[in-house]
Amino acid sequence: MKDRTVIVDNECQPLADEMLAHIGESFCHAAGMPNENDGSTGLGLYLTKRILDA
């Protein structure tokens, strides 16, 4: 397995420390639930992690 470094630039509200442990999970959001007002699904970092783990 290769060593990898992923840098994530967050331009939204900062993630709480307790959320960092869940950053690669599907539907993970800073507020805890998907927000239909911001158009996000919570799948971006999950899919990125799945691709890197493949």
N, C-alpha and C positions, 0 to 999 in steps of 0.2 A: 504494500500500500504506500502511495506517495504521501509525503508531507505537503499539506496545502494551507495556505493562508487566504482567508476571505475577509475583505474589508467592506463594511457596510456603512454607507453615509446616510444617516437619518436626518431628514430635513423637517420632520414633524415633531410632535412632542416627545421628549426623552422617555425611554423605556424605564420602568421601575426595575430595581435590581431583581426582584422576584420573577419578573417576566423574562429576564435574560436566559434562565434555564430552559425556557420553552420556545426560544426563538426559532427553532427549526421545525416546530410542530405545525400541522395544518390548521388553518383558521386561527392562528395566533395573532392577537391584536393588542396594542398597548392598553386599550380600555377594557380588554377581556372579550369583547364580542365584535363581530364585523359591524361596520357602520355603513349603512346604505347611502348616507349623505356624502361620504368621501370617495365612493366608487371602488374601495378596496375589497378584496376577498380574503386576505390573510393567507394566500397560497404562494406568494412570490418567493419568500425565503425557504419555505417548505420544498418547493419544486427545485430551487437552486441547490439545496442540500441533497435532494434525491439524485440530481444529475451528478454532483460532485462525488457522491458515494458509489455511483455505478462503476 
